Amino acid sequence: MPAENAKMKQLLLVLVSVGFALAQSRLGTYNVDPAAVSVSGLSSGAAFATQFQVAHSKEIMGVGLLAGVPYYCAKGNMMTAVTTCMKSPLSIKLGDLHSYTQKCVNSRTVDPVFNMASTRVFIFSGSKDTVVVPGVVKKVEEYYRSYVTAPGAIATVYNVPAEHGFPTDRYGGVCGSTNSDYINNCNYNAAYELLNHIYGGLQKPSTSHATNGKLILFDQTEYFKLAPAATYGMDTAGYVYVPQSCQSGARCRLHIAFHGCLQQRGKLGDTYARTTGYNEVADLNNLVILYPQAKTTLTNPNGCWDWWGYSSYAYANRNGFQMTGVHRMMSRVLGTF
């Protein structure tokens, strides 16, 4: 019976996704401050958020990383990604990653690293994480400390007894155990904590806060020009959450949230976008939250973001197909695409 229920849930999610596909909207443009754009992600989403921030450090002022890995850790190799970059921090050679970063700067495929001097960086690793071990996440901190020099710009949290997943204060499985959604109820509002570190002075929502904005399904296909989005491991649709204030023209900020593996729309529907806590923070603090969506492919069966090269050899710099597509989505929200 449990197996049958799981299959039924998956079928319903597929049907819902198909139904939603018929109702996709064009991503809108809002009154967003271009100097207040930030990104975050869990696991593969954190790896991608790091790539996006490093590549576009002139435009991205803050980054929140949960169970992430250092920039270019996989070096274009899937086996390195699932071994060294998730389990073996002593094997991660930061000197190589800094050298590659500078190589990209020299070729003008990532922004100059001096842009990161004052970047606001939030780093989280659950102390019980067995998927991306805490030692690996501490390498992320080491990587950023080579570039971020502003006092207090880097915040780290390593003491929450969480397994691999997105920690919330109201939704998910048991904090210290694995669950299929990779969302953990840890009595810890990671969405608020990372956004508050990035922007400062934010109002914290109560656990009973009911959202009043719109979660909109938008068409992602127009952001991929050379081939269908699926060719690059991207879904045909993504989500954007727009508070009432931002719908009404208030000056807002933009945050881009990248899901982890096995959290994409084709598996969870809008669960990640609805339950991780970003929208509640957005309501109270004039934030538009963009949730781009990856998808499963033969080379990416778990719907991960590309942080090892399945979509492009240039996956970690501005020329990567996923990187380019997401940047176009960001530009649409800002009104420059």
C-alpha positions in Angstrom: 0.0 0.0 0.0 2.7 2.6 0.8 4.3 1.9 -2.6 1.0 2.3 -4.3 0.3 5.6 -2.5 3.8 6.9 -3.6 3.1 6.0 -7.2 -0.3 7.7 -7.0 1.3 10.9 -5.5 3.8 10.9 -8.3 1.1 10.5 -11.0 -0.9 13.3 -9.5 2.1 15.6 -9.5 2.7 14.8 -13.2 -0.9 15.4 -14.0 -0.8 18.7 -12.1 2.3 19.7 -13.9 0.7 18.9 -17.3 -2.3 20.9 -16.3 -0.2 23.9 -15.1 1.6 23.8 -18.5 -1.6 24.9 -20.1 -1.8 28.0 -17.9 1.8 29.3 -18.0 2.1 33.1 -18.0 4.9 35.3 -19.4 7.3 36.3 -16.6 6.5 39.8 -15.6 8.6 42.9 -15.0 8.4 44.7 -11.6 9.8 47.8 -9.9 12.9 46.0 -8.6 16.0 47.7 -7.4 18.8 46.3 -9.6 21.3 46.8 -6.8 19.3 44.5 -4.5 19.4 41.2 -6.4 20.5 38.0 -4.5 20.5 34.2 -5.0 20.3 31.1 -2.8 20.0 27.4 -3.1 20.1 24.0 -1.5 22.6 21.3 -2.5 22.9 21.4 -6.4 21.0 24.6 -6.1 23.6 26.0 -3.8 26.4 24.9 -6.1 24.5 26.7 -9.0 23.9 29.8 -6.8 27.7 30.0 -6.2 28.3 29.7 -9.9 25.8 32.4 -10.7 27.0 34.8 -8.0 30.7 34.4 -9.0 29.9 34.8 -12.7 27.7 37.8 -12.1 29.3 39.3 -9.0 28.8 42.8 -10.3 25.1 42.3 -10.3 24.5 39.8 -7.4 25.0 41.5 -4.0 24.2 38.4 -1.8 24.2 34.7 -1.7 22.7 32.1 0.6 24.2 28.6 0.4 22.7 25.5 2.1 24.7 22.3 1.8 26.7 23.7 -1.0 30.2 23.1 -2.6 32.9 25.5 -3.6 32.9 27.1 -7.1 34.0 24.7 -9.9 34.6 21.9 -7.4 33.6 19.1 -9.8 35.9 20.4 -12.5 33.5 19.2 -15.2 33.5 15.6 -13.9 30.4 13.8 -12.5 32.4 11.3 -10.5 34.4 14.1 -8.9 31.1 15.8 -8.1 29.5 12.8 -6.3 32.7 11.7 -4.5 35.2 14.4 -3.7 32.8 17.3 -3.7 30.2 15.7 -1.5 32.2 13.5 0.9 35.9 14.3 0.9 36.8 17.8 1.9 40.5 17.0 2.3 40.6 16.2 -1.4 39.2 19.6 -2.5 42.2 21.7 -3.6 41.1 25.3 -3.3 44.2 26.5 -5.0 43.0 24.9 -8.2 39.5 26.4 -7.9 41.0 29.9 -7.3 43.2 29.4 -10.4 40.2 28.5 -12.5 38.3 31.5 -11.1 41.1 33.8 -12.2 41.3 32.1 -15.6 37.6 32.9 -16.1 38.2 36.4 -15.0 41.0 36.7 -17.5 38.8 35.4 -20.3 36.0 37.7 -19.2 33.6 34.8 -18.7 33.1 35.7 -15.0 33.1 39.2 -13.4 36.3 40.4 -11.7 36.6 39.0 -8.2 37.0 42.5 -6.6 33.2 42.7 -7.0 32.9 40.1 -4.2 34.7 42.2 -1.6 31.4 43.3 0.1 29.1 40.4 -1.0 26.8 39.2 1.7 27.3 35.5 2.1 25.2 33.1 4.3 26.5 29.5 4.6 24.5 26.7 6.3 25.4 23.0 6.9 23.3 20.7 9.0 25.5 18.9 11.6 23.9 15.6 10.7 24.2 16.0 6.9 25.4 12.7 5.4 24.9 13.8 1.7 27.1 16.9 1.6 29.2 16.5 4.7 29.9 19.7 6.8 33.6 19.6 6.0 32.8 20.2 2.4 30.6 23.2 3.2 33.4 24.7 5.3 35.5 24.7 2.1 32.8 27.0 0.6 33.5 29.4 3.5 37.2 29.1 2.8 36.7 29.9 -0.9 34.7 33.0 -0.2 37.0 34.3 2.5 39.6 34.7 -0.2 37.5 37.3 -1.9 35.0 38.8 0.7 36.8 41.3 2.9 34.0 43.4 4.4 33.7 42.8 8.2 30.7 40.6 9.0 29.8 40.0 5.4 30.0 36.2 5.8 27.7 34.4 8.2 27.9 30.7 8.9 25.6 28.2 10.7 26.9 24.8 11.5 25.1 23.8 14.7 21.6 22.9 13.6 21.2 19.1 13.9 19.7 18.8 10.4 20.1 16.1 7.8 20.4 17.0 4.1 17.5 19.3 3.2 16.0 22.8 3.4 15.4 23.7 7.1 12.1 25.4 8.0 10.2 26.3 11.1 6.8 24.9 10.0 7.0 22.3 7.3 8.8 19.1 6.4 10.1 15.9 7.8 12.0 15.2 11.1 15.0 17.5 11.2 17.7 14.9 11.7 16.3 12.3 9.3 16.1 12.1 5.5 12.8 12.5 3.7 12.0 12.3 0.0 11.2 16.0 -0.3 14.4 17.1 1.3 12.6 19.7 3.3 13.1 19.5 7.1 11.1 20.9 10.0 13.9 22.1 12.2 12.3 24.9 14.1 14.7 27.1 12.1 13.6 29.5 9.4 16.5 29.3 7.0 14.8 31.4 4.3 14.4 34.3 6.8 17.9 33.9 8.3 19.7 34.0 4.9 17.6 36.8 3.5 17.9 38.8 6.7 21.7 38.4 6.6 21.8 39.5 2.9 19.5 42.5 3.2 19.4 43.3 6.9 16.6 44.6 9.1 13.9 42.3 7.7 10.6 41.6 9.5 10.4 37.9 10.5 7.1 36.2 9.7 5.3 34.2 12.4 4.7 30.5 11.8 1.1 31.2 11.2 1.6 33.9 8.6 -0.6 33.4 5.6 0.7 34.6 2.3 -1.2 37.2 0.3 0.7 37.4 -2.9 0.6 35.4 -6.1 2.6 32.2 -6.9 2.7 32.4 -10.7 3.7 29.6 -13.1 5.7 31.2 -16.0 7.0 30.1 -19.3 10.8 29.4 -19.2 11.1 28.4 -22.9 11.6 31.9 -24.3 14.9 32.2 -22.3 16.7 29.5 -24.3 17.3 30.6 -27.8 19.4 27.8 -29.5 17.4 24.7 -28.5 14.4 23.7 -26.4 14.9 24.3 -22.7 14.8 20.5 -22.1 18.0 20.2 -24.1 19.8 22.0 -21.3 18.1 20.2 -18.4 15.5 23.0 -17.9 11.8 22.7 -17.4 9.3 24.5 -19.7 8.0 26.4 -16.7 9.2 28.0 -13.5 7.6 29.8 -10.6 7.7 33.4 -9.4 6.2 34.7 -6.1 5.0 38.3 -6.2 3.7 40.0 -3.0 0.7 42.3 -3.3 3.0 45.3 -2.7 5.2 44.4 -5.6 2.2 43.8 -7.8 1.0 47.3 -6.9 4.2 48.9 -8.0 6.2 49.2 -4.7 10.0 49.4 -5.0 11.0 45.8 -4.4 14.1 43.5 -4.3 14.7 40.3 -6.2 15.8 37.0 -4.8 16.4 33.9 -7.0 16.0 30.6 -5.2 17.4 27.4 -6.7 15.9 24.0 -5.6 18.0 21.0 -5.0 18.1 17.6 -6.7 14.8 15.7 -6.6 12.9 18.9 -5.7 12.1 20.1 -9.3 8.6 20.8 -10.5 8.3 17.5 -12.3 8.7 15.7 -8.9 7.3 18.0 -6.2 5.1 20.4 -8.2 5.2 23.7 -6.4 6.1 22.3 -3.0 9.5 23.8 -2.8 8.2 27.2 -3.9 5.3 27.0 -1.4 6.8 25.5 1.8 10.4 26.6 2.2 9.5 29.9 3.8 10.7 32.5 1.2 7.2 33.7 0.3 6.2 34.6 3.8 9.4 36.7 4.2 8.7 38.2 0.8 5.3 39.4 1.9 6.6 41.4 4.8 9.7 42.8 3.1 8.9 43.7 -0.5 10.8 40.8 -2.1 10.0 39.1 -5.5 11.1 35.4 -5.3 12.0 33.8 -8.6 12.1 29.9 -8.6 13.6 28.7 -11.9 13.1 25.0 -12.5 15.5 22.3 -13.8 14.2 18.9 -14.9 15.2 15.3 -15.3 17.0 14.1 -18.4 19.0 11.0 -19.4 22.2 12.8 -18.2 20.6 14.3 -15.2 18.1 11.8 -13.8 17.6 13.6 -10.5 16.7 17.0 -11.8 19.8 18.7 -10.4 21.2 22.0 -11.5 24.3 21.7 -13.6 27.4 21.9 -11.5 29.5 19.3 -13.2 28.9 19.9 -16.9 26.0 17.8 -18.2 24.6 20.7 -20.2 27.7 22.6 -21.4 31.4 22.7 -21.0 30.9 26.3 -19.9 28.4 25.4 -17.2 30.2 27.4 -14.5 30.6 30.7 -16.3 28.4 33.3 -18.0 28.4 31.3 -21.2 26.7 28.2 -19.7 23.2 27.5 -21.1 21.5 27.3 -17.7 23.4 30.4 -16.5 22.4 32.4 -19.5 18.8 31.4 -19.3 18.5 32.3 -15.7 20.2 35.6 -16.2 17.6 36.4 -18.9 14.9 35.6 -16.5 16.4 37.9 -13.9 16.7 40.6 -16.6 13.1 40.2 -17.5 12.0 40.8 -13.9 14.3 43.9 -13.8 12.9 45.1 -17.2 16.1 44.8 -19.1 15.3 41.8 -21.3 
